[in-house]
Amino acid sequence: MLEKEIERRMCEMIRKRGGLSYKFTSPGNPGVPDRLIITPAGVVWFVELKTEVGRLAKIQKWQKSELEKRGANVRVIHGWDAAKEFVNEVMPNEV
């Protein structure tokens, strides 16, 4: 499955559970995660989506590390099954 299809499906699932999913771009800061996910409880996640075989670029690894150093919730998701698991994990009871 293409990354954009995984992203579309995951965002729809998040919306149906009452969460928000914003496309994240930060001009002048390459490698930032694809999405900002905000759960109904207000927990914020930075999410980088990949296909099952996709890899992080060096700059993406660095950005992930910088976010984590500051206590941010960051997740790299590989494939649709992992995307579903993530949503079920961070929004288990929301409908």
ZIQUI-V938160 format. One record per residue. N is the residue number from 1. RES is the residue in one small letter. PHI is phi in whole degrees, 0 to 359 (999 if undefined). OMEGA is omega in whole degrees, 0 to 359 (* if undefined). NEAR is the number of other ideal C-beta (glycine too) atoms within 10 Angstrom. Layout:
((N/RES/PHI/OMEGA/NEAR) (N/RES/PHI/OMEGA/NEAR))
//
This chain:
((1/m/999/179/12) (2/l/291/180/8) (3/e/302/182/15) (4/k/294/177/10) (5/e/287/175/11) (6/i/301/180/24) (7/e/299/181/19) (8/r/299/182/11) (9/r/294/180/15) (10/m/296/180/23) (11/c/297/177/20) (12/e/296/179/12) (13/m/297/179/17) (14/i/297/180/25) (15/r/300/180/11) (16/k/296/179/12) (17/r/266/176/17) (18/g/90/178/12) (19/g/268/176/20) (20/l/241/178/15) (21/s/221/181/20) (22/y/250/172/11) (23/k/292/185/9) (24/f/253/172/15) (25/t/230/181/8) (26/s/221/182/10) (27/p/309/181/6) (28/g/85/180/4) (29/n/231/181/11) (30/p/293/174/11) (31/g/87/178/16) (32/v/291/181/19) (33/p/300/183/23) (34/d/295/191/23) (35/r/226/167/21) (36/l/254/180/15) (37/i/251/178/25) (38/i/237/181/14) (39/t/285/176/19) (40/p/302/178/15) (41/a/278/178/11) (42/g/91/178/7) (43/v/281/183/12) (44/v/256/177/11) (45/w/234/169/19) (46/f/263/186/20) (47/v/236/173/22) (48/e/252/180/22) (49/l/261/177/23) (50/k/221/169/17) (51/t/289/180/14) (52/e/304/183/11) (53/v/252/182/7) (54/g/292/180/15) (55/r/237/175/11) (56/l/284/172/15) (57/a/285/180/11) (58/k/305/180/9) (59/i/294/178/12) (60/q/292/177/18) (61/k/298/180/14) (62/w/295/179/13) (63/q/299/179/21) (64/k/300/179/20) (65/s/299/180/11) (66/e/296/177/14) (67/l/295/181/15) (68/e/295/178/12) (69/k/302/183/8) (70/r/262/175/8) (71/g/86/181/7) (72/a/285/174/13) (73/n/277/182/14) (74/v/230/179/17) (75/r/220/171/18) (76/v/256/185/19) (77/i/245/180/24) (78/h/250/174/16) (79/g/91/184/17) (80/w/294/180/17) (81/d/300/179/12) (82/a/293/178/17) (83/a/295/177/22) (84/k/298/179/15) (85/e/299/179/12) (86/f/300/181/20) (87/v/299/179/24) (88/n/297/179/11) (89/e/289/187/9) (90/v/270/177/20) (91/m/224/188/20) (92/p/292/187/9) (93/n/251/183/7) (94/e/283/178/14) (95/v/224/*/7))
//
